[in-house]
Amino acid sequence: MSASGVHNHHLTKDRWESYAENRAVNDPCLTNDVEVLHKAGANVKGTLQYLHECAGRKTTLKDVHDMV
């Protein structure tokens, strides 16, 4: 991506969602919820399901592992 914000290649939704920074959960409330779930003993798949329902992003299992 150039400084102008224009891509010099075709960008698809799948390609966009393949980048971790675009899937990241930046909401402090959700980040806190993930921390609470982890401390309470929730498994990673349950946390992932919670994030899918609340954040509406294509967060992956690896993304959740990186958060906890």
trRosetta pair geometry for C-beta under 8 A, 3 or more apart (Angstrom, degrees):
i j d omega theta_ij theta_ji phi_ij phi_ji
1 5 6.7 2 180 -134 112 31
1 6 7.5 154 -154 71 73 27
1 7 5.7 -46 -103 -93 76 69
2 5 7.4 -66 78 3 70 21
2 6 5.9 -12 48 58 109 76
2 7 8.0 174 10 -98 81 23
2 8 6.8 78 -26 -34 108 106
7 10 7.7 142 117 -80 129 5
7 11 5.0 86 48 -31 175 123
11 15 5.7 -131 -155 80 60 129
11 16 6.0 69 171 -60 103 96
12 15 4.6 97 53 6 79 102
12 16 6.9 -139 96 -6 42 87
13 16 5.6 -53 -148 35 32 115
13 17 6.3 22 157 -12 66 109
14 17 6.0 -61 -145 43 28 104
14 18 6.5 40 152 -36 63 103
15 18 5.6 -50 -154 18 32 118
15 19 7.9 31 153 -21 58 95
16 19 6.7 -60 -174 21 35 106
16 22 5.7 -141 164 168 74 169
17 22 6.2 -123 -110 106 35 123
17 23 6.2 76 -163 -71 68 100
17 58 4.7 27 -164 53 129 144
19 22 4.5 72 78 9 97 109
19 23 7.2 172 90 -6 50 89
20 23 5.7 -67 -147 44 37 104
20 24 6.3 59 153 -52 69 93
20 63 6.5 173 -144 -96 90 97
20 66 7.7 31 -162 30 133 168
21 24 5.6 -25 -146 -5 34 123
23 57 5.6 142 -152 157 60 120
23 58 5.7 -78 -118 79 107 73
23 59 5.3 142 171 -98 102 51
23 60 6.5 17 159 -1 159 86
23 63 5.5 -106 119 -87 120 153
24 63 6.9 -158 -98 -151 52 118
25 30 5.0 -101 172 107 128 132
25 31 6.2 169 112 -68 106 77
25 34 7.4 126 79 -30 149 141
25 51 6.2 -97 -67 -145 146 120
25 55 5.3 -79 -112 -111 109 153
25 57 6.7 -166 -80 37 78 143
25 59 6.4 -1 -42 -87 105 137
25 63 7.7 111 -6 156 93 122
25 67 7.1 10 45 -96 114 142
26 31 7.8 -16 -165 -43 17 121
27 30 4.2 64 81 15 110 109
27 31 6.6 178 88 -13 55 85
27 55 6.9 -164 18 -111 130 97
28 31 5.5 -54 -143 38 33 115
28 32 6.2 37 157 -21 66 104
29 32 5.8 -55 -152 36 29 111
29 33 6.4 33 149 -22 63 105
30 33 5.3 -48 -146 34 36 116
30 34 6.5 40 153 -22 65 100
30 51 6.8 89 -175 -119 123 83
30 54 6.0 166 -111 116 113 130
30 55 5.8 69 -134 -74 162 106
31 34 5.8 -49 -152 31 32 112
31 35 6.7 34 149 -18 62 104
31 67 7.0 -142 -134 -158 78 117
32 35 5.6 -54 -152 35 35 114
32 36 6.4 35 151 -18 67 104
33 36 5.7 -54 -148 37 33 111
33 37 6.2 34 153 -19 66 106
33 50 7.1 -145 138 145 123 134
33 54 7.5 -15 80 80 163 172
34 37 5.7 -52 -146 37 31 112
34 38 6.3 34 154 -21 64 106
34 47 5.8 77 -135 -162 83 121
34 50 7.8 169 -91 89 71 127
34 51 7.1 24 -83 -70 112 111
34 64 7.3 -153 -146 -143 127 81
34 67 5.3 -26 142 137 154 136
34 68 6.6 -126 154 -70 105 90
35 38 5.7 -54 -149 35 29 113
35 39 6.4 26 155 -15 64 107
35 68 7.5 164 -101 -113 52 75
36 39 5.9 -56 -146 39 30 108
36 40 6.2 26 155 -17 65 111
37 40 5.7 -62 -147 40 29 110
37 42 4.0 -39 175 31 91 143
37 46 7.2 -158 -178 107 128 104
37 47 5.1 146 115 -99 144 99
37 50 6.6 -163 -84 32 161 164
38 41 7.9 67 174 -52 28 15
38 42 6.5 -72 -77 51 30 90
38 47 6.9 24 -65 -84 77 148
38 68 4.5 168 -106 -131 147 122
42 46 4.7 -118 -177 86 101 128
42 47 5.4 119 118 -55 122 90
42 50 7.9 7 166 -12 155 140
43 46 4.9 95 60 8 76 104
43 47 7.2 -143 99 -4 40 89
44 47 5.5 -55 -149 39 36 113
44 48 6.2 41 150 -24 67 104
44 61 6.2 75 138 -156 121 86
44 64 5.1 136 -165 114 93 130
44 65 6.2 10 -136 -71 144 75
44 68 7.3 -130 -103 21 94 145
45 48 5.4 -48 -146 33 34 116
45 49 6.5 37 153 -20 64 101
45 61 7.1 -15 -90 -113 67 108
46 49 5.7 -50 -150 33 33 112
46 50 6.5 37 149 -20 63 104
47 50 5.5 -52 -151 34 34 116
47 51 6.5 33 152 -18 66 104
47 64 5.2 137 101 -156 116 132
47 68 7.4 48 119 -46 176 133
48 51 5.8 -55 -150 36 32 110
48 52 6.5 34 152 -21 65 103
48 59 6.4 -159 -144 105 78 106
48 60 7.7 -26 -134 163 124 20
48 61 5.8 -33 -82 -95 150 62
48 64 4.9 -89 -74 -40 86 151
49 52 5.7 -51 -149 33 33 113
49 53 6.5 28 155 -15 64 107
50 53 6.0 -61 -152 38 29 108
50 54 6.1 4 161 0 67 117
51 54 6.1 -67 -134 50 28 96
51 55 4.9 -8 -176 12 73 122
51 57 7.2 -48 155 55 99 93
51 59 4.8 -37 124 50 136 153
51 64 6.8 -157 2 -87 148 106
52 55 7.0 -46 -96 50 14 87
52 56 7.6 74 -174 -88 43 23
52 57 7.7 -115 -112 63 49 51
52 59 6.6 -134 -70 45 69 99
55 59 6.4 55 73 -21 143 127
59 63 4.7 -123 -164 81 83 145
59 64 6.5 88 152 -50 116 85
60 63 4.8 109 54 -1 69 101
60 64 7.4 -132 100 -2 43 84
61 64 5.8 -53 -155 34 36 110
61 65 6.5 38 147 -19 67 104
62 65 5.4 -51 -147 36 37 114
62 66 6.3 39 152 -21 66 104
63 66 5.7 -55 -151 35 31 113
63 67 6.6 33 150 -24 63 104
64 67 5.6 -53 -151 30 36 114
64 68 6.6 13 160 -5 68 108
65 68 6.5 -69 -146 43 29 95
